[in-house]
Amino acid sequence: MQMQVTQFPAGLHEKLSYYVYVYVDTSDDDDRVLYVGKGKGNRCFAHLNQVNDTDKSTEINRLQAEGRLRIDILIHGVDEKTALQVEAAAIDLLRLERLYNQKRGDDSREFGRISTDDLVAKLQPRIVLGAPDFQDDCILIRLRQRYYSGMPAQALYDSTRGVWRVSRESADQVSLALAVHEGIVREVYRIAGWFTAGSTLYATQDLHGPVDRGSPRMEFVGRVADEPERQRYLHADVSRCFRPGAQNPVTYIGPSFPKPEVER
């Protein structure tokens, strides 16, 4: 059935204020959500008029022509900040990879979907560690965009172990690798060995894209550390171990390494 409303009456805009909307494929009984957005005025209808070669535009135009497209408003009458938070939560709940959205919601980094373990670690870290507090020689690896809360253990391991531009001399001294995101340790691995990038198998396919076998980058293999080692560092705040503004995702910390003061 073709949508009847393709713009809001002018008098409705003020009542709507900011809102969050979804594009829905009504082809079957499960009503699949295609896209999540936020806006005001007639923003939710803007995608109907787009003519380009993107997958999103092609699918929306097809479904609209076939009368199998619906636009739902998830929430309305809210301020922009609230709309951003609801949009972020909806995208995280539905999973970005299943939508035509190109990125997570603008507020996902701060307020998006997160496990209770990660939420407590983020808002109230179990312990704050500086370089002098490390009992083991460790390599700290910041995952940045590779990490998301609740990711499978295998994906987290594969994201952490490669591929990195490391000092082979320093890497050979470390026994533990710490997966770090937003300054918090998300997992601890005992390293078995370092290898040339692309020379070992990953269970998570296409995680790092094609890797040049001639690259100077390295990857490690290992396993989750034993509990005594793991509990020394898991969910600890190690942000002070990275210099402000430092871009290198890797740093070495432990008894065998210098202990720079990186207080904030």
VENURLIN-V161200 format. One record per backbone hydrogen bond with DSSP energy under -1.0 kcal/mol. NH is the residue of the N-H (numbers start at 1). CO is the residue of the C=O. E is the energy in kcal/mol with one decimal. If there is no record, write none. Layout:
nh: (NH:NH)
co: (CO:CO)
e: (E:E)
This chain:
nh: (12:13:16:17:18:19:20:21:22:23:24:25:26:31:32:34:35:37:39:43:45:46:48:49:58:59:60:61:62:63:64:65:66:67:68:70:72:74:75:77:78:83:84:85:86:87:88:89:90:91:92:93:94:95:98:99:100:108:111:112:119:120:121:122:123:124:126:129:133:134:138:139:140:141:142:143:146:147:151:156:157:158:159:160:161:164:166:171:172:173:175:176:177:178:179:180:181:184:185:186:189:190:191:192:193:195:197:199:215:218:219:220:221:223:225:230:231:233:234:235:236:237:238:241:242:246:251:253:257)
co: (9:10:12:13:78:39:75:37:72:35:70:32:68:28:25:23:23:21:19:40:42:43:45:46:54:55:56:57:58:59:60:61:62:64:63:24:22:20:20:16:18:79:80:81:82:83:84:85:86:87:88:89:90:91:95:96:34:105:107:108:115:116:117:118:119:120:235:237:130:131:253:176:251:178:249:180:143:144:148:152:153:154:155:156:157:218:164:167:168:170:137:137:189:139:187:141:184:181:236:179:177:223:175:221:221:219:217:196:212:164:195:161:193:190:188:226:227:230:230:185:233:127:183:238:239:243:140:138:254)
e: (-2.3:-1.0:-2.1:-2.1:-1.7:-2.5:-2.2:-2.8:-2.6:-2.2:-3.1:-3.4:-2.3:-1.3:-1.4:-3.3:-1.0:-2.6:-2.3:-1.5:-1.8:-1.7:-1.5:-1.1:-2.5:-2.5:-2.6:-2.6:-2.0:-2.6:-2.4:-2.2:-1.8:-1.1:-3.1:-2.1:-2.4:-2.7:-1.1:-3.5:-1.8:-2.2:-2.4:-1.9:-2.5:-2.6:-2.4:-2.3:-2.5:-2.4:-2.4:-2.3:-2.3:-1.4:-1.7:-1.9:-3.0:-2.0:-3.4:-1.9:-2.5:-2.3:-2.1:-2.3:-2.7:-2.8:-1.2:-2.7:-2.0:-1.4:-3.7:-2.3:-3.1:-2.7:-2.8:-2.9:-2.4:-1.4:-1.7:-2.2:-2.3:-2.6:-2.3:-1.7:-2.3:-2.9:-1.0:-3.4:-2.1:-1.3:-2.5:-1.7:-2.8:-2.6:-2.4:-3.0:-2.5:-2.0:-2.2:-3.6:-2.8:-2.9:-2.4:-3.2:-1.4:-3.3:-2.2:-2.0:-2.3:-3.5:-2.5:-2.3:-2.1:-1.8:-2.4:-3.0:-3.2:-1.1:-3.0:-2.5:-2.2:-3.2:-3.1:-2.1:-1.6:-2.3:-1.7:-2.5:-1.9)
